[in-house]
């Protein structure tokens, strides 16, 4: 089969030759025929190739006081593309990252995505078992919290929120095959965040959650954990979830740092982790009251 491009090239060549010869011979009819072929070739080219311009970029910026922000120039695939294209073949955020001017930073971020996605997800599944969750899908909630730490280290490495967000979104898709998503305001208040992947929900928690707990992001994860355990009023589950927040974040930070710079956490950093957990103050945690965020919001 002759390629479409060749057909178009033939139209344009014939049109050009006819026009030049007719012009030299002073034959208006030949010139019109040449213009017809040229015009037809141009129209076919435009209809076949000229309308492939970049579609308008949908803004997914979700910015809270925490500083987490998705790239406002992100080109998102439509739903049919996400369903029809296997994750192994298409990663929109990683594709966009690779299309940026390749510097040491952008190249480093892109190269780190595959290995980091695998390592963070493996750690999340291990932690899921350690936390006593029978539902394996809760590992993705743990993975989301790891990404909060990953984002912080990527920010230091890249010095740019949009690049760090693009990087984290690429890791989300590589690990889970799911596009990052953000819950609604009502979803945040009602504790309906388990199905959403990525870090946007943590930025929204800091912006929209009003609780007596000092860290809304930690509160969000504790809520997800207690839901997974099947008892949102159990103080023991509350404390177990609270004690897990900082180690999970640190896991994300340290693994990401190793992936981007090759540096492992120092002994001092690792030794400081238990003290940091204790410094949160269990008495203060208990003062927060074991209740779902929506109950705290509605009690006002």
BATORNU-684380 format. One record per residue (C-alpha): residue number from 0; residue in one letter; chain; x, y, z. Coordinates in steps of 0.02 Angstrom, whole numbers, m for minus. Layout:
residues N
{r NUM; A; A; {X; Y; Z}}
...
//
This chain:
residues 300
{r 0; X; A; {0; 0; 0}}
{r 1; X; A; {66; 171; m48}}
{r 2; X; A; {84; 283; 106}}
{r 3; X; A; {m30; 434; 120}}
{r 4; X; A; {121; 549; 127}}
{r 5; X; A; {177; 484; m44}}
{r 6; X; A; {6; 519; m121}}
{r 7; X; A; {12; 696; m54}}
{r 8; X; A; {189; 720; m118}}
{r 9; X; A; {135; 663; m291}}
{r 10; X; A; {m10; 787; m293}}
{r 11; X; A; {105; 929; m243}}
{r 12; X; A; {241; 878; m369}}
{r 13; X; A; {120; 860; m514}}
{r 14; X; A; {36; 1024; m469}}
{r 15; X; A; {201; 1114; m458}}
{r 16; X; A; {264; 1045; m625}}
{r 17; X; A; {100; 1085; m714}}
{r 18; X; A; {98; 1261; m648}}
{r 19; X; A; {279; 1298; m695}}
{r 20; X; A; {262; 1225; m871}}
{r 21; X; A; {95; 1312; m901}}
{r 22; X; A; {166; 1476; m839}}
{r 23; X; A; {314; 1460; m958}}
{r 24; X; A; {199; 1418; m1104}}
{r 25; X; A; {72; 1552; m1060}}
{r 26; X; A; {m73; 1429; m1043}}
{r 27; X; A; {m199; 1484; m909}}
{r 28; X; A; {m291; 1317; m910}}
{r 29; X; A; {m131; 1225; m870}}
{r 30; X; A; {m93; 1348; m730}}
{r 31; X; A; {m267; 1319; m657}}
{r 32; X; A; {m240; 1131; m665}}
{r 33; X; A; {m74; 1149; m575}}
{r 34; X; A; {m154; 1258; m441}}
{r 35; X; A; {m291; 1128; m421}}
{r 36; X; A; {m164; 990; m385}}
{r 37; X; A; {m65; 1103; m268}}
{r 38; X; A; {m222; 1157; m175}}
{r 39; X; A; {m290; 981; m161}}
{r 40; X; A; {m124; 916; m95}}
{r 41; X; A; {m117; 1057; 33}}
{r 42; X; A; {m295; 1022; 93}}
{r 43; X; A; {m264; 836; 112}}
{r 44; X; A; {m102; 870; 206}}
{r 45; X; A; {m191; 987; 325}}
{r 46; X; A; {m336; 867; 357}}
{r 47; X; A; {m221; 719; 381}}
{r 48; X; A; {m76; 796; 477}}
{r 49; X; A; {m103; 981; 510}}
{r 50; X; A; {m234; 963; 649}}
{r 51; X; A; {m122; 861; 763}}
{r 52; X; A; {m74; 1011; 863}}
{r 53; X; A; {m51; 998; 1048}}
{r 54; X; A; {m221; 1001; 1135}}
{r 55; X; A; {m253; 1127; 1269}}
{r 56; X; A; {m171; 1073; 1431}}
{r 57; X; A; {m289; 1036; 1574}}
{r 58; X; A; {m233; 1117; 1734}}
{r 59; X; A; {m221; 998; 1882}}
{r 60; X; A; {m141; 1120; 2001}}
{r 61; X; A; {m186; 1076; 2179}}
{r 62; X; A; {m91; 1190; 2293}}
{r 63; X; A; {m110; 1198; 2481}}
{r 64; X; A; {m8; 1277; 2617}}
{r 65; X; A; {100; 1123; 2612}}
{r 66; X; A; {165; 1174; 2441}}
{r 67; X; A; {118; 1014; 2348}}
{r 68; X; A; {72; 1063; 2172}}
{r 69; X; A; {35; 969; 2013}}
{r 70; X; A; {104; 1036; 1849}}
{r 71; X; A; {m22; 1166; 1785}}
{r 72; X; A; {34; 1127; 1608}}
{r 73; X; A; {2; 940; 1620}}
{r 74; X; A; {m72; 860; 1464}}
{r 75; X; A; {m191; 728; 1530}}
{r 76; X; A; {m252; 581; 1428}}
{r 77; X; A; {m439; 565; 1404}}
{r 78; X; A; {m527; 425; 1497}}
{r 79; X; A; {m537; 312; 1345}}
{r 80; X; A; {m348; 323; 1321}}
{r 81; X; A; {m316; 278; 1502}}
{r 82; X; A; {m428; 125; 1488}}
{r 83; X; A; {m368; 68; 1318}}
{r 84; X; A; {m181; 89; 1337}}
{r 85; X; A; {m84; m34; 1447}}
{r 86; X; A; {16; 52; 1586}}
{r 87; X; A; {177; m26; 1523}}
{r 88; X; A; {159; 68; 1358}}
{r 89; X; A; {107; 241; 1418}}
{r 90; X; A; {150; 347; 1567}}
{r 91; X; A; {87; 525; 1531}}
{r 92; X; A; {187; 610; 1668}}
{r 93; X; A; {348; 518; 1623}}
{r 94; X; A; {320; 556; 1439}}
{r 95; X; A; {304; 740; 1480}}
{r 96; X; A; {457; 735; 1591}}
{r 97; X; A; {559; 660; 1449}}
{r 98; X; A; {495; 792; 1326}}
{r 99; X; A; {564; 933; 1432}}
{r 100; X; A; {737; 1003; 1393}}
{r 101; X; A; {854; 868; 1458}}
{r 102; X; A; {966; 936; 1594}}
{r 103; X; A; {1054; 840; 1731}}
{r 104; X; A; {899; 869; 1839}}
{r 105; X; A; {763; 818; 1716}}
{r 106; X; A; {865; 670; 1653}}
{r 107; X; A; {900; 616; 1832}}
{r 108; X; A; {717; 625; 1879}}
{r 109; X; A; {663; 526; 1726}}
{r 110; X; A; {795; 392; 1750}}
{r 111; X; A; {748; 367; 1932}}
{r 112; X; A; {562; 335; 1902}}
{r 113; X; A; {560; 147; 1860}}
{r 114; X; A; {672; 87; 2000}}
{r 115; X; A; {598; 205; 2129}}
{r 116; X; A; {420; 153; 2087}}
{r 117; X; A; {464; m30; 2112}}
{r 118; X; A; {560; m4; 2274}}
{r 119; X; A; {431; 109; 2357}}
{r 120; X; A; {288; m7; 2310}}
{r 121; X; A; {380; m160; 2377}}
{r 122; X; A; {411; m69; 2541}}
{r 123; X; A; {228; m18; 2549}}
{r 124; X; A; {171; m198; 2529}}
{r 125; X; A; {290; m254; 2667}}
{r 126; X; A; {227; m117; 2782}}
{r 127; X; A; {47; m166; 2743}}
{r 128; X; A; {81; m340; 2811}}
{r 129; X; A; {176; m272; 2962}}
{r 130; X; A; {28; m159; 3005}}
{r 131; X; A; {m90; m308; 3008}}
{r 132; X; A; {m197; m259; 2859}}
{r 133; X; A; {m280; m406; 2772}}
{r 134; X; A; {m331; m301; 2622}}
{r 135; X; A; {m180; m294; 2507}}
{r 136; X; A; {m248; m141; 2417}}
{r 137; X; A; {m212; m34; 2571}}
{r 138; X; A; {m30; m43; 2519}}
{r 139; X; A; {m72; 93; 2393}}
{r 140; X; A; {m123; 210; 2534}}
{r 141; X; A; {44; 175; 2618}}
{r 142; X; A; {127; 207; 2450}}
{r 143; X; A; {39; 377; 2439}}
{r 144; X; A; {111; 427; 2607}}
{r 145; X; A; {284; 371; 2553}}
{r 146; X; A; {264; 488; 2405}}
{r 147; X; A; {242; 637; 2523}}
{r 148; X; A; {421; 606; 2577}}
{r 149; X; A; {473; 571; 2398}}
{r 150; X; A; {402; 738; 2344}}
{r 151; X; A; {500; 831; 2479}}
{r 152; X; A; {665; 753; 2423}}
{r 153; X; A; {625; 780; 2239}}
{r 154; X; A; {591; 963; 2279}}
{r 155; X; A; {764; 979; 2355}}
{r 156; X; A; {842; 891; 2206}}
{r 157; X; A; {749; 987; 2071}}
{r 158; X; A; {717; 1153; 2159}}
{r 159; X; A; {549; 1161; 2068}}
{r 160; X; A; {376; 1112; 2131}}
{r 161; X; A; {308; 1073; 1959}}
{r 162; X; A; {454; 959; 1916}}
{r 163; X; A; {440; 870; 2083}}
{r 164; X; A; {253; 848; 2058}}
{r 165; X; A; {278; 783; 1882}}
{r 166; X; A; {407; 661; 1948}}
{r 167; X; A; {293; 596; 2086}}
{r 168; X; A; {147; 577; 1965}}
{r 169; X; A; {259; 474; 1850}}
{r 170; X; A; {307; 363; 1997}}
{r 171; X; A; {122; 340; 2041}}
{r 172; X; A; {77; 283; 1866}}
{r 173; X; A; {230; 172; 1849}}
{r 174; X; A; {196; 82; 2013}}
{r 175; X; A; {7; 65; 2006}}
{r 176; X; A; {m46; 92; 1825}}
{r 177; X; A; {m166; 225; 1890}}
{r 178; X; A; {m170; 411; 1854}}
{r 179; X; A; {m153; 525; 2006}}
{r 180; X; A; {m318; 594; 2068}}
{r 181; X; A; {m384; 712; 2200}}
{r 182; X; A; {m539; 693; 2310}}
{r 183; X; A; {m671; 828; 2320}}
{r 184; X; A; {m688; 943; 2469}}
{r 185; X; A; {m830; 833; 2531}}
{r 186; X; A; {m723; 679; 2505}}
{r 187; X; A; {m587; 751; 2615}}
{r 188; X; A; {m710; 798; 2752}}
{r 189; X; A; {m799; 629; 2745}}
{r 190; X; A; {m641; 526; 2745}}
{r 191; X; A; {m668; 462; 2567}}
{r 192; X; A; {m488; 464; 2509}}
{r 193; X; A; {m437; 281; 2502}}
{r 194; X; A; {m467; 262; 2315}}
{r 195; X; A; {m363; 415; 2266}}
{r 196; X; A; {m181; 395; 2219}}
{r 197; X; A; {m42; 522; 2237}}
{r 198; X; A; {m6; 667; 2354}}
{r 199; X; A; {m144; 790; 2307}}
{r 200; X; A; {m256; 725; 2446}}
{r 201; X; A; {m124; 770; 2575}}
{r 202; X; A; {m114; 949; 2512}}
{r 203; X; A; {m304; 959; 2516}}
{r 204; X; A; {m309; 887; 2692}}
{r 205; X; A; {m201; 1027; 2757}}
{r 206; X; A; {m310; 1153; 2668}}
{r 207; X; A; {m482; 1084; 2711}}
{r 208; X; A; {m472; 973; 2865}}
{r 209; X; A; {m508; 1057; 3031}}
{r 210; X; A; {m469; 942; 3177}}
{r 211; X; A; {m388; 953; 3347}}
{r 212; X; A; {m247; 846; 3277}}
{r 213; X; A; {m87; 945; 3245}}
{r 214; X; A; {m52; 868; 3072}}
{r 215; X; A; {m200; 854; 2952}}
{r 216; X; A; {m99; 747; 2832}}
{r 217; X; A; {m60; 623; 2970}}
{r 218; X; A; {m243; 627; 3021}}
{r 219; X; A; {m293; 581; 2843}}
{r 220; X; A; {m180; 428; 2844}}
{r 221; X; A; {m237; 375; 3017}}
{r 222; X; A; {m416; 385; 2955}}
{r 223; X; A; {m375; 275; 2805}}
{r 224; X; A; {m286; 151; 2919}}
{r 225; X; A; {m429; 139; 3043}}
{r 226; X; A; {m551; 111; 2900}}
{r 227; X; A; {m441; m29; 2836}}
{r 228; X; A; {m439; m108; 3010}}
{r 229; X; A; {m629; m98; 3014}}
{r 230; X; A; {m646; 2; 3175}}
{r 231; X; A; {m634; 191; 3166}}
{r 232; X; A; {m661; 213; 3353}}
{r 233; X; A; {m524; 99; 3420}}
{r 234; X; A; {m389; 196; 3516}}
{r 235; X; A; {m261; 58; 3486}}
{r 236; X; A; {m282; 74; 3298}}
{r 237; X; A; {m273; 263; 3313}}
{r 238; X; A; {m105; 252; 3401}}
{r 239; X; A; {m38; 120; 3282}}
{r 240; X; A; {m82; 229; 3134}}
{r 241; X; A; {m7; 383; 3214}}
{r 242; X; A; {156; 293; 3255}}
{r 243; X; A; {172; 236; 3074}}
{r 244; X; A; {157; 405; 2988}}
{r 245; X; A; {334; 471; 3015}}
{r 246; X; A; {424; 306; 2975}}
{r 247; X; A; {326; 290; 2812}}
{r 248; X; A; {366; 468; 2761}}
{r 249; X; A; {549; 442; 2805}}
{r 250; X; A; {552; 283; 2701}}
{r 251; X; A; {491; 383; 2552}}
{r 252; X; A; {620; 519; 2583}}
{r 253; X; A; {769; 403; 2605}}
{r 254; X; A; {732; 286; 2459}}
{r 255; X; A; {704; 436; 2345}}
{r 256; X; A; {864; 519; 2402}}
{r 257; X; A; {959; 359; 2361}}
{r 258; X; A; {876; 347; 2191}}
{r 259; X; A; {914; 528; 2144}}
{r 260; X; A; {1084; 559; 2222}}
{r 261; X; A; {1151; 389; 2274}}
{r 262; X; A; {1158; 444; 2457}}
{r 263; X; A; {1092; 332; 2596}}
{r 264; X; A; {1026; 400; 2761}}
{r 265; X; A; {1161; 429; 2891}}
{r 266; X; A; {1167; 334; 3054}}
{r 267; X; A; {1121; 494; 3144}}
{r 268; X; A; {965; 513; 3037}}
{r 269; X; A; {911; 334; 3069}}
{r 270; X; A; {947; 347; 3255}}
{r 271; X; A; {845; 507; 3265}}
{r 272; X; A; {687; 427; 3196}}
{r 273; X; A; {628; 339; 3356}}
{r 274; X; A; {658; 499; 3455}}
{r 275; X; A; {560; 599; 3327}}
{r 276; X; A; {414; 479; 3344}}
{r 277; X; A; {417; 495; 3533}}
{r 278; X; A; {429; 684; 3518}}
{r 279; X; A; {259; 689; 3436}}
{r 280; X; A; {192; 658; 3609}}
{r 281; X; A; {67; 518; 3634}}
{r 282; X; A; {m26; 619; 3765}}
{r 283; X; A; {m55; 754; 3635}}
{r 284; X; A; {m115; 623; 3511}}
{r 285; X; A; {m243; 559; 3633}}
{r 286; X; A; {m305; 735; 3667}}
{r 287; X; A; {m352; 743; 3483}}
{r 288; X; A; {m493; 619; 3523}}
{r 289; X; A; {m523; 462; 3423}}
{r 290; X; A; {m655; 517; 3300}}
{r 291; X; A; {m674; 526; 3114}}
{r 292; X; A; {m631; 693; 3033}}
{r 293; X; A; {m810; 718; 2974}}
{r 294; X; A; {m871; 700; 3153}}
{r 295; X; A; {m749; 834; 3209}}
{r 296; X; A; {m807; 947; 3067}}
{r 297; X; A; {m992; 919; 3098}}
{r 298; X; A; {m981; 944; 3286}}
{r 299; X; A; {m950; 1130; 3259}}
//
